Amino acid sequence: MFKERIRELPEAERTMVEHFVSLALLINENPGVAEAQLSRHKSIFNITALAFVLAIALAGLGIWLVALAGDDADTKIHILGSSVETNSAGIACFGLSALLFLFVARKALSRL
């Protein structure tokens, strides 16, 4: 029945409607596929949210170290080709939090 109705459509719309109907039938036949995709996206979201919370915590630690007058220390951090060099441990915490979130978010977006 679907194939007959699809043949009646104009040529420009036929391919798009045919793909949509095929996808809808596939999802109705295998309802677990959609749930697995949602579960995967939820896991990626949870990992990214945890990285964001850790980045905020590191930034808070950086603020606390900057608030202390005695945080003067040469700090060099080299991670995966990125580097942060500073004379303040608090600023290094800011850099570390930015690098942490940048790498995790980039990887999470590539997995979606």
Secondary structure, DSSP 4 states (H G I P E B T S, - for coil): -HHHHHHTS-HHHHHHHHHHHHHHHHHHH-HHHHHHHHHHHHHHHHHHHHHHHHHHHHHHHHHHHHHSTT-EEEEEEEETTEEEEEEEHHHHHHHHHHHHHHHHHHHHHHH-
